[in-house]
Each structure stands twice: as C-alpha cells, then as structure tokens.
C-alpha cells in the first residue's frame, strides 16, 4: 500500500538531512516486511516526542498572562545561556548569569584572583557548588549575547534573522562571529534551506543547523551559531509565537551524547535535546504561574502597589528596590517594603546575600 503524503513528506525531509545517505529514503515500490519488522523511520518517535512537547509548551504559554510570558522568555534565555556555557566552558547558574547581566556582579576572573569568586556567584555558593574552572569573562559575554538574541527572537515579530544573506550575516555578527563571513557560503546555505521547504519544521531546523556547521567545517558539532540558526529557521516557519525554540536548557548529558553522533543519530539527538529543553521551559512556566497565584492571594487595599509590584517581579528575573521604585514611581523605601511583603509571602527571595545593594528573584 502506498504511503500517505504526510509520510512521504517526512521521508523526503529526513533524507535531506543526510546527503551521505545515512538516512534511508522513501521507496515508491511497496514491499512486504518480514514478520515482526516495522518500516517506522528511526526519526518518527523522536520527532513525535519533540513536536508534542513543544506544542504543549506553546499551548500552555498561549493561556498565560503577559507578565508570565515576558518573565518566561527572560528566564529561559538565561537557562539557554547557562546550557551553552556548560558545553563550551563551565556551568554557571542561570540566576548568577542574570545578576551578571544586570550589572549586579562583576568580573569572575578578577574575583577569582582576589579570592572573592563566591561573592560573584551567590546562587551557586548558597547551593554549595562552584564552577569546574574559573569562568572566562569573554565566554560568559558570549553566553549573555546568546541569551539576549534568544529573547529577541521570541519577542520581536518583525525580526527575520534568516530572511536573506544580509540578515544572516548580521545575525552571525550579533552572535559575536569573529571569522570573516563567506558570502558564497551564506548564499549556498540559504539555497539549501529554501530547497527543503517540505516536511516537519523541526527536521528542517535540525538539518539547517548541521548543514551550516558542515559548510563552516566546525570541529564542534554543537556550535552556537548553527543551533541558533536552527531556532531562527523554526521561527521563520511560523512557530515560536511566545517562546523561541529551546535547545541548551536540556540536561548537559544529552548535549554530550549528541556531540558524539552523526547522521540520523545526530538528528534524533537534536530532537531529544529540544524535547527535554521544552519540558524544562514548561516547568519554568508552571513555576511562574504558581508565583503569580501566590502573589494574587495577598491581601491588599484599594491603593496598594502590590499588583504592579507582582507584575514587575514576574517580568524581571532580577529585581532591585531601585528598579522597582522607578517602574512604580514610588520611593526606594516604599519599594523595599513591597519586596519585604513579597518575601514574607514566599513570592521572592534575596539573591545576593548582601546587606546593601540587594537583589531579589522569584522563588
């Protein structure tokens, strides 16, 4: 019996992911299978799981408040940065990265030389952990660039980072691309992407990532630029209205396994990372919704600033009294009182361990 068109489209897209022929192509000639065998493609199950998990994330996000969605994007962006950093250098807790990005902590290298690294990494210190190596400020800067671009991809509807060759070049420069960009390579990559306009978007995104890395002869099969371009392709296909495609939020063990794979196995591993990262993002979304519910139950007067304070802490990964005061047009003392109320209610907690110049994060 002939395969349905959706299956044929999947097989065509899957075969495109590996021009070396490691993925079997669809055959137009029906064949009888031996007893006990199936003709299920090895990517069908990973694809189904990834699509289901991402769809659940998008469906849940579509029902969330704007404050929760904005907060989700910001927090998952730091999770993505932390995941890439763990692969490239050493793991840093996403909240410590958020503190660094907000300018509330300084150079890790300088702090390590002064014997004060624990002060600059308060979340990790409170958990009794420390980086495997001293975090390089340059690599941390690259991770934070990734976080900002991941968030921008989710927030800006008009930004099309892979629309044409100039857009791709600008995207690479934004990521900190330090190698001269070969215009012919960019054009060739875009041509290959445009030729493969059939099949599931996640398959095409994974293929686009690997094809770019192959063209650039990357020694790292998990290069930042290739995987960010995959997220861009997924967004360009019409997905990711509330959140960009997560990948680095998956457990680091999945990244390690993927780095050792090629062909169909690499594509299956890519889908597994997307599924795990989407589950982590959905857990973060559920946590923020619990915080929102806890804050909404607080007693308040008609003139209370608590609703707007709650809105601010949901949207912002790192909150200071000064920042809250500016947002609500109140005094820093009044903002600090609000933060104390939210702390007592279990909505936020102090994140720096300081007596002065403190910052707060949601629980």
N, C-alpha and C positions, 0 to 999 in steps of 0.2 A: 504494500500500500504506500502511496506517495506521502511524503512528509508534508505537514501543514506549512503554510507560508511563513508563520512565525518561527518555526523550527529552522526552515531553510535560511531565513534572515539571520538567525542566531549563528548557524553554522558558517555562513559567509563571513560574518563579522569575526567569529572566532578564528577562522582560518587566516584572516588578515593579520591577526595578532602575531603570527609567527611565519614569516616568509620562508624560513628554512624548512618548513614542512613538519614541524614537531607536533602541530595540531592536525588531526585528521580532517579532511574536507568532506563536505556532504557529497554523497554519491546519488546521482539521479536514478540509478538502477536499484530497484528493491532487492533485498537479499534475505534469505531465510537464516535466522540465527540459531546456533546450537542451543539445546535445552539448557536453561539456567543462565544464558547470557542476555545482556541488555545492550541496546545501542545508545544508551544515555551518554552524552558527551561529558567528559570529566569536569567541564566548567558549569554544567547546568545547576548542580547543587550549590556550589559556592556563589554563583550568580543569584540564584533564588534567595539564598540567605542574606546576601548583601542588599539586594533590592528590597526585601521585606523589612530589614532593619532600618534602612534609610527612609523608606516610606513611612514606617511607624514614627520615626523622629519628626519627619516633615508634617505628618498629620497631627501629632501632639503639639508641635510648635504653632501650627495654624490656629489652635484654640487658646493659646496663651496670651497674656496681656503684653502690650508693647514694652513695658518696663522689663518684664521677664525675658522677652526675646532679645532686647538690647543687651541685657546682662548676660544672657546665654552666649551670644556672639563673642562678647569680650572675654568671658572666662574660658570658653573652648579655644579661642585664639591663643591664650597663654598655655593651655594644655597641648595644643599643636606645637607651639614653640618649645615646650619642655620635652616633648617626644622627639622632635628632630634633634634637639641639643643632646639628648641621651644617646642618640645614634652617632652623632658627629663628634662628641666631646665628652660630656659628663652630664648626668641628670641634675636639674635644679627644680625645686618645687614650683609649680605654676604661680602660687601666691608670692613667692620670693621674686619671681620674674616680674610680676605685676608691680611690686614695690619698687623694683629697679626701674621699670618703665615709667613710673610716676615720679621718679627723681627722689624717692624717699630713702634709698640706699645708694651707696657709691661703688667705686671700682672694686671688684672682687680681688683682682691682682694686688692692688695697693693694700687692701685689708689683710690679705694673707701675709704680705711682707711685714705688716705691723702686728701680726698675731691677733687680728680682730675679725677674722672671717665669719665667726659665729654671729657677730653683731649684724653683719650684712645679709645673713641668711637666717632670719629669725624663725621662720616656719620649720625649716629643716633642723635647726638647733633645738627647738621645742620638742621635736619628734625624736631626738637623739640620733639623727643621721647627719652625714656630711658627704660632700662630693668625693668621688674617687680621686679626682685630681683638682688642682686649683682651676676654677673656671676662667677661661681666657676671655678678656673683655671684648676682643674682636669677634669671637664666635658667639658670645652672648648677644652682641649687637646684631649679628646676622639672624639669630633666633627671634629677636624682637622685631626685626624687619619683616620676617615671615608672619609673625602674629598680626602686625598692622595690615599687611596685604591680605591675609586670610579674612580678617574682619572687613576690610574694604570690599572684598569680593562678595561678601554676604549683604553688605549694606547699600552699595551703590548700584542701582538698577541700570544706569546708563553706561557704566564702565564695561567695555568689551575688550578684555586684555588679549584675546587671540583673534580679533576681527580681521586683521591683516598683518603684513610683515612689520610695518612701523609700530603697531600696537604690541606685537610680540617682543620686539627689540626693547621697547620702553618697559615692558613687564620684567624682562630679564635685568635691565639696569636697576629697576626698583628693588629687585631681589639682591642686588649687590654683585651682579655678574662682572667679573674682573677680566674676562678673556675677551679679545676682540670678537665681535659678533659677525659671523659669516652670513652675509645677506643671502647667498645661494642656499646655505643650509636651512635658513629660516623659510625661504620660499619653498624648498623641496619638502620640508616638514609640513607646511600648510597644505601643499598639494596632496600629500598622502592622507592628511586628515580629511580633506574635502572629498577625496575619492571614496572614503569609507563612511558614508552617511547613512548606512543601514545597520540594523542590529541594535542591541541594548546600549544605552549611553554609557553604562559603567564599563562594558567591554571596550568600547571605543576610547574611553578616557584612559584606561589602563594601557591599551595599545599605543595611544598617543604619547604617554609618558615614556614607555620603553623605546619607542621609535626615536623620540628626541634624544634620549640618552645614548642610544646606539649611534646616531648621527654625530653626536659630540664626542664619541668614544670615551664616555665616562668610565672610569675604573670603579666607581661606586654605583652599584645597581639601584641605590635608593637616593640618588642625587636630589637635592632640594628643588632645583629648577624643573626637572622633569615631572616630579609629583605635584608641584604647584600648577604646572600646565595641565595636568590631568584634571585638577579641580576646576580650572578655567574652562576646559572643554565640557565638563559636566554642567557647569553653569551656562555655557553657551548653548547647550542642548535644551535649556528651558527649565532646569531643575535648580534646587537650592534657593528658593524664594526667601527663606528665613535664615538658613544657615548654609555656609559653604560646605563642600564635600570634606568630611574629616578623614584623616588617614593616620597622622602621627600620634593621635590620642590612644591608639591601640597599645596593648602591652608590648614592651620592648622585645620580649621573646619572639613575638610574631615578626617584628622587623628583622631580627637576627636570622630567623629561618628564611624569610623572603630574600635576604641578601645572598643566600646560597643557591637560589633557584634560577632556572631559565625556562624559556618556552611556556608551555601550558601550565607548568607548576608555578612559574613566576606569576602568571595572570591569576591563578587560583589563590596564591598567597596574597596578592594585591587585594582581591575581593574579600579575603578573610580579614585583612587589616581594616578595610573600610567598614565591614560589618562590626568589628569589635570597637572601632572608634565611634561609630554611630550609636552603639549601645552605651558607651561612656558618656556621650553627649546627651543622650536621653536621660541617663541617671542625673546628670548635672541639671537638666531642665526640671526633673521631678524635685530635686533638692531646692531649687529656686522657687518653685511653686509652693513647697511646704513653708519656706521662709515667708513668702507673700501671705499665706494663710495665717501664720502665726502673728505677723505684724498687723494684719487686718483685724484681729480679735482684740487688740489692745484698746483699753478704754480711752476715750478722747472727748474733748469739749468741742463746741462749735468753732472755736478759734484755734484749735490745735494744729500744730505744724506736722504732727506725726504722719498723716497720709503722704505728704510731699517728701518727708524725710525717708519714709519707707520706699517710695518711688526712686529716690536718689540712690539708696544703698543697693537696690535691686539692679539698677542700671550700671553701677560703678563697682568694679572689682575691689578697688582700694578707696576708702573714704577717710577724709580728714575733717576735723571740725571747721577749718578754714574753708575747704572746698564746699562743705555742706552749707556753711553760712552764706557764701557767695551765691549758691544756687537758690537758696530760700529767701535771700535778702533779709537775714537776721544777723545778730551779733555772734561772734565765735563762742561766747559763753552760752548763749541760748542753744547753739548747735551742739555744744558739748553735753548739755543737759539732755537733749534729744537722744544723743548717742548712748548716754548712760541708761536712759529708759529702754532703748532697743537692746542694749547689752543685758540688762536685767531680765528682759523678756526672752532672751535666748535667740534673738534675731541676728545680732552681730557680736563680734568679739575683737578685742585688741590684738593687733597682728605684729607689732614691733617689739614688745617687751620694754618699751621706754616709759619714762615718767613724763617727759615732754616730747613734743613733735610726734605724737602718736598717730597711728592709722588703724582703721577698722576694716574688717572683711565680714561677709556673711558667714554664718556658721556652716 
